[in-house]
Amino acid sequence: MSLLIADQDGIRRITLNRPEKRNALDTATIAALIAALSAAAGEDAVRAVVLAGNGVLFSAGGDLAEMRAPSTPEQKAARGGAMRLLFALPATLRLPVIAAVQGGAVGAGAALAMGCDAVVMADDAWFAWPEAKHRILPYLVGPPLAARVPRGVAFDLLATGRKLPAAEAQALGLVARVVPAAALEAEALRLAEEAASMPPEMMLAVKRMITP
């Protein structure tokens, strides 16, 4: 299964579960995430979502094997459209969606995390956008980054592909909370619980207010 789903006191944990692929986002996983997030928002018993990854990385980003395999223009367009929908979806839901990032979040994995309402990150974790170094135009993951940081910072990260450590990501405003790796799950659940105490209609209003 590409996802693991579990509930705890009204908090739904959705966990990327392709550790052998470093939780790379292939078409099937993207579709499963869209369905799982939409389903959570449709269940009254679910008050918040924590999105996590199983294994050494939160997500290695797009599945390069799938991206490099022969495909039609229509298939490529559909994959890109699904990714854009996934990145934008959490902000539109009635409940808070918190990303718990361990290890690293690369490219589309970083965009997925930053598309959530808040990111809680392990202090030894990092973001990276190495697409351009691999001669892949970051047309899906570059704009979400450029919308959140100064142009020069976006250029630095996209042109070099360097790792952005958790502390620097927090200083740039990309991460809400940085905690020791051992405390990551508990802190993400704590933030989800705190946010879930807000009435749903107020939660949605706040999310709409802060979403560009």
SESE-415580 format. One line per 2 residues: their letters; for each residue z, y, x of C-alpha. Coordinates in steps of 0.1 Angstrom, whole numbers. Each point is the difference from the previous one (the first is absolute). Layout:
<pts>
A) Z,Y,X  ...
</pts>
This chain:
<pts>
MS) 0,0,0  -9,34,13
LL) 30,16,-17  36,-10,-6
IA) 17,16,-30  37,-1,-8
DQ) 23,20,-22  35,12,8
DG) 20,21,-25  -31,17,-13
IR) -15,6,34  -33,-19,5
RI) -8,-11,36  -37,-4,6
TL) -5,-15,35  -33,-3,18
NR) -1,-37,11  -28,-6,24
PE) 21,-1,32  -26,-21,18
KR) -25,29,-6  27,26,7
NA) -2,9,-37  -36,12,2
LD) -13,14,-32  -30,-21,-12
TA) -17,4,-34  23,-26,-16
TI) 32,16,13  -11,35,-11
AA) -7,-13,-35  33,-19,-1
LI) 19,32,10  -17,21,-26
AA) 8,-26,-26  36,-4,11
LS) 7,37,1  -15,5,-34
AA) 19,-29,-14  33,13,13
AG) -6,34,-16  -7,-17,-33
ED) 33,-19,-1  30,20,-14
AV) 25,-22,20  -15,11,33
RA) 14,34,11  -14,3,35
VV) -22,-18,25  6,-7,37
LA) -32,-9,19  5,-19,32
GN) -18,-23,24  9,-35,12
GV) -3,-6,37  -2,22,31
LF) -20,28,-16  1,17,-33
SA) -38,-1,0  -28,-1,26
GG) -22,19,-24  -34,-11,-13
DL) -11,-36,6  -24,4,29
AE) -14,-35,-4  -10,8,-36
MR) -12,35,8  -23,-13,28
AP) -13,-29,-21  -35,4,-16
ST) 3,19,-33  -21,20,-23
PE) 2,38,-4  15,-7,-35
QK) 27,-22,14  9,25,27
AA) 1,28,-26  22,-22,-23
RG) 24,-7,29  3,37,9
GA) 6,9,-37  27,-26,-3
MR) 17,13,31  -1,36,-13
LL) 15,-11,-33  28,-19,18
FA) 9,29,22  2,24,-30
LP) 16,-24,-25  37,3,9
AT) 1,37,-6  -13,-5,-36
LR) 26,-25,-11  31,7,-21
LP) 24,-15,25  8,7,37
VI) -19,-20,26  17,-2,34
AA) -17,-14,31  22,-19,24
VQ) -19,0,33  9,-23,29
GG) -19,-7,32  -31,21,-6
AV) -23,13,-27  -36,4,12
GA) -29,19,-16  -2,-12,-36
GA) 36,-13,3  12,35,10
AL) -20,15,-29  16,-26,-24
AM) 35,9,12  -6,37,-2
GC) -14,-3,-34  34,-12,-12
DA) 25,26,-13  21,-3,32
VV) 0,-20,32  30,-15,16
MA) -8,-11,35  17,-21,26
DD) 9,21,31  -22,-23,22
AW) -30,1,-24  -31,21,3
FA) -32,12,-17  -35,-2,17
WP) -36,9,-10  -21,-17,26
EA) -32,-3,-20  -21,25,19
KH) 8,-18,33  -16,-31,-15
RI) -30,20,-12  10,-1,-36
LP) 0,34,-18  34,4,-16
YL) -15,15,-32  26,-17,-22
VG) 32,4,21  -7,33,18
PP) 0,23,-30  35,-11,-13
LA) 13,7,35  -17,33,4
AR) 14,11,-34  35,-4,13
VP) 0,12,36  -15,30,19
RG) -36,-4,10  8,-2,37
VA) 25,-28,-6  -25,-19,-22
FD) -27,4,27  24,-13,27
LL) 10,-31,-20  -36,-8,-11
AT) -17,7,33  24,-18,22
GR) 13,-27,-23  34,3,16
KL) 31,-14,-17  21,26,-19
PA) 36,-10,4  24,1,-30
AE) 19,30,12  -31,20,6
AQ) -14,-11,-34  32,12,-17
AL) -2,34,19  -35,4,-14
GL) 12,-7,-35  -18,-33,-4
VA) 33,-20,-2  30,7,-22
RV) 26,-21,18  2,-18,34
VP) 26,-27,4  7,-29,24
AA) -22,-30,-7  29,-21,-12
AL) 8,26,-27  -36,5,-12
EA) 1,-22,-31  34,13,-11
EA) -10,37,5  -33,-4,-19
LR) 19,-17,-29  26,28,1
LA) -26,27,-3  -18,-19,-28
EE) 32,-4,-19  9,37,5
AA) -34,11,-12  0,-25,-29
SM) 30,18,-15  -22,28,-10
PP) -14,-2,-36  -35,-14,0
EM) -16,31,-16  17,22,26
ML) -11,-23,28  -36,2,-11
AV) 2,38,-3  15,3,35
KR) -27,-23,14  -27,20,-16
MI) 15,33,12  -1,-11,37
TP) -33,-19,-1  -30,21,12
</pts>
